[in-house]
Amino acid sequence: MTLSIFVFFLLGILIEALLLFDCAHPINGYIQSLHPLLQRIFSPVNLAASTLALLAAGLAFLIRLAGLDGPSMDIGTSLVGSVLVVLGVFVFFAAMAADLFIPVINEQSILIVQCAILASFLLEGNQVPWLPLLPLVLIPGIISLFLLFSQKKLPPILKALFYLWYLFTLMILPFQTGQVEAFLHATYTPIQAAVSGGLLLFMVIHGLFTARFFLMVCSLIRPRNRKFINRLMPRLFTDDQVPPKSFLLTFAACVVAILLNQVLHIIPPSLALTLCVMSAVQILSHLSRMKK
Amino acid sequence: MIIGLDEYAAHYQKVTQFEKNMIISTGIWEYFHNDGKSGWVKIQDERCLNTLYLDTRYYSAAALATLEDGKEVRVRYSVPDCRAYLDVYYAEFRYNLKGLQEFIPLFLFCVMVLILKPDFLYLGLIDLSDTPDPAEKP
């Protein structure tokens, strides 16, 4: 990874942090005079992300112009190492001691994650041989389908167990798609670097939160601890479903994006699949919040 | 980075003083491409946290034939001839045990959380003041 590519990698991390923050704590400041659709397009987060992208492109251009884009850098390079350490500390506290970046999900988000893993399983086979991937994915998939159609609401403790299962399956995705390997060895193009940066942040935040949530679920053995989960689950797992039309549109958009990427070869297929899952989870989080 | 064992040893010679038959790194054999003459082995090196590709031209075919994915390997530096050697040994049980041992602190931490107050897990997520939750039953 060269310096200019590292700039794009950081850009991906920053944009993803903005998007996740907006999912967890909606940023207001929409331009009221615009049509509602245009308000969404020119939302504060999108404007900030576009500005960051322009800045990154300009910075990368200047780096190349100044001839600083020479030797390849890795995590051992002092600049990369120190930036990643600062980011790592921030992300650790954001995931383990705060509520900054965890998007609220619903059964539809869970269904999309399971579908993505299933699609990857059918196309590539089980890339995580030490895990019984099919039952691990099919059971929550079927449960979320059932909940979607029956409109039943789960009690908080069952929701917590289901949410924990969702987090575990989300963590399997980068292993199944070979993304972990790609993070270590890929030679990135600017787009790949930005996408990989975003994915890295999304997965690290969810990974750390998985550990935290696992402990919370363990603590439910004692009845006196259950009052906390009753208060927490509405924040993480909403019963509000996105209208079927919007859900199917999101699903179809993901499929079209993956197929288009297969034709145009913009980013590696595995990266596209993981990116679509990440985007779908965040879009559904937005849509379910808008419904309120 | 594809390097041979000699280069690997030379790299370490810059940063450490070797003792006789010192184990300079341990890793897990993950992938092996071998047509009997060429190929490489990838070692996720625990010591320098890098993935190293060791050129297999340096090793005997007999040693390589004993390797499978997941086997533990280690690189030993031998002082008399100033060369590094790849040691292969069957340590799956030991490795698994090591894997389990890593979970012991987590397990103890979980028990501690269960026994003590688990409030801190919810730090930043919910209001931990004593105000009763309106959704809770009295």
Boltz contact constraints between the chains, C-beta under 6 A:
constraints:
  - contact:
      token1: [A, 97]
      token2: [B, 123]
      max_distance: 6.0
  - contact:
      token1: [A, 97]
      token2: [B, 124]
      max_distance: 6.0
  - contact:
      token1: [A, 98]
      token2: [B, 124]
      max_distance: 6.0
  - contact:
      token1: [A, 99]
      token2: [B, 124]
      max_distance: 6.0
  - contact:
      token1: [A, 99]
      token2: [B, 125]
      max_distance: 6.0
  - contact:
      token1: [A, 215]
      token2: [B, 113]
      max_distance: 6.0
  - contact:
      token1: [A, 215]
      token2: [B, 121]
      max_distance: 6.0
  - contact:
      token1: [A, 216]
      token2: [B, 121]
      max_distance: 6.0
  - contact:
      token1: [A, 218]
      token2: [B, 110]
      max_distance: 6.0
  - contact:
      token1: [A, 219]
      token2: [B, 113]
      max_distance: 6.0
  - contact:
      token1: [A, 219]
      token2: [B, 114]
      max_distance: 6.0
  - contact:
      token1: [A, 219]
      token2: [B, 118]
      max_distance: 6.0
  - contact:
      token1: [A, 225]
      token2: [B, 118]
      max_distance: 6.0
  - contact:
      token1: [A, 228]
      token2: [B, 122]
      max_distance: 6.0
  - contact:
      token1: [A, 231]
      token2: [B, 126]
      max_distance: 6.0
  - contact:
      token1: [A, 231]
      token2: [B, 133]
      max_distance: 6.0
  - contact:
      token1: [A, 232]
      token2: [B, 125]
      max_distance: 6.0
  - contact:
      token1: [A, 232]
      token2: [B, 126]
      max_distance: 6.0
